[in-house]
Amino acid sequence: MKSFCDPLSFAKITIFLFSFVLLATANHAHEEFLQCLSSLIPKSIIYTPNNPTYSTILSSKNQNPRFSSSSIKNPSVIVSPLNVSHIKPTVYCSKKHGVQIRIRSSGHDYEGVSFQSTVPFFVLDLSNLRSIRVDAESKTAWVQTAVTLGELYYRIAEKSKTLGFPGGLCSTVCVGGQLGGGGYGFQSRTYGLASDNIIDAQLINAQGKILNRKSMGEDLFWAIRGGGAGSFGIVIAWKIRLVDVPPTVTIFEATRYWENNATKKFIHQYQRRISKIDKDLSIFIGFRTVNASDEQGNSKIEIIAIISATFHGSRDRLLPLMQKEFPELGLLKEDCTEMSWVRSIAHWNGFSDDGPLDVLLNRTNNFVPNAFKLKSDYVKKPIPDDVLEKLLDRLYEEELGGGVVEFFPYGGKLSEISESEIPFPHRAGNLYNLRYMASWVVGENTTSINNHLSWVRSAYNFMTPYVSKNPRGAYLNFRDLDIGVNPNKSDTISAYDYIKQASVWGTKYFKNNFYRLVYAKTLADPNNFFTYEQSIPPLLSHKKR
């Protein structure tokens, strides 16, 4: 038997005792945090793992089952305020007892940072903040943070057939994260991003004060419109500018085999023209593998291009435009469908073209989500044809239909707005946003999951020479922790080194706007109360809380 004089044994015992003390301290802090909450807000809105509905509430907002693993820490507490008055005392208790806060509205964050972490934390679930006030006369609306895009679009259409809002396509995404990170969809080339159309906001800061645009100041108001609002405070509502939409929009969908020469000519032309065409037209392209049959009826795997478009105008205006710009696609009148703007949103969410529009009020997806990993790039020069061929050939390496490569077009209104107007800097000079994604069914083993992740990362690495550089761009609402995270909290790291490490990911999302975001953070939250893996850091303080 080893003696206590054995240095190795002594070290093991010391580590064990130290870990035990840390655990006991953490448990004590957790209990004090719970007591603080219970004394200030209703117990009915506080959920701990011992609560029978805790798991349901946690998983119901997990839009990426990839983060359902028990190896990742779950929140010690979920607080679900019924109204704004419950938020200030929650912030107070979090600060007093040093429990990290994560803010969640719909849980669509691609890396799950709003509901998962490697450090102890609790979730402030804002899903009950769902008020909408649409003023058609002034063409504005006040929207609370947990309103879904589907709810917003539906309520706008209730008041006016010729007003809309240029947000994303997914109807179950909440405006909190959408507006805080940019907001891109079929309307962006015509009207700009969702964040470009914010005119006021209500934010609760680290002191629990409710601020609006005037009281928060222009530096902070600038920062929360596309800079990741959760870095600066808890946005409880946004005032948005509504846009004039035509009574009729036209949509079309076309599926083409990649090996068809006409398809390759279309893609070649698309890369060179898509950012320059009429800003009323947006054409998205997705590539994936499918089962097909050859002329003898034998089964084989083929790559298809799924081409989806919205045109803000009539079919009679669209067809000559397509014939001029992309004759290789061979678009016909019968391929096009005219409908209202809000009906097009329902269509792109998989709902019937002649069914009731109130399906947009559904707050849950009408499909079972797969686990997924996504990475994004910005393309400034056309990808050489042979390189694109090699990229798409990689789709054969993933499971059938599981790998996706997508083109999201830029240009139009996006190119007319300055890079520094809001934190989102990806403006003039971009042809399209390039996305690589792998998805898989829940329950696959670790080896299989790692293979999917490797496929996405390999495709991304392969494209390094052909995408934006210095820095290589990325879109915040397609969050990707691979591109960098903040340092672990430390008493010794200097403010300079902290900012330097954070800038690795920060400049990819924001270019030089990152440093103005640091300035805004330093003014608004110098003690870094609102912190997570890719939160904007302040310049002054990086000590443990």
Secondary structure, 3 states (H helix, E strand, C coil): CCCCCCHHHHHHHHHHHHHHHHHHHHHHHHHHHHHHHHHHCCHHHEECCCCCCHHHHHHHCCCCHHHCCCCCECCCCEECCCCHHHHHHHHHHHHHHCCEEEEECCCCCCCCCCCCECCCEEEEECCCCCCEEEECCCCEEEEECCCEHHHHHHHHHHHCCCEECCCCCCCCCEHHHHHHHCCCCCCHHHHCCCHHHEEEEEEECCCCCEECHHHHCHHHHHHHCCCCHHHCCEEEEEEEECEECCCCEEEEEEEEECCCHHHHHHHHHHHHHCCCCCCCEEEEEEEEEEEEECCCCCEEEEEEEEEEEEECCCHHHHHHHHHHHCHHHCCCHHHEEEECHHHHHHHHCCCCCCCCHHHHHCCCCCCCCCEEEEEEEEECCCCCHHHHHHHHHHHHHCCCCCEEEEEEECCCHHHHCCCCCCCCCCCCCCCEEEEEEEEECCCCCHHHHHHHHHHHHHHHHHCHHHCCCCCCCCCHHHCCHHHCCCCCCCCCCCHHHHHHHHHHHHHHHHCCHHHHHHHHHHHHCCCCCCCCCCCCCCCCCCCCC
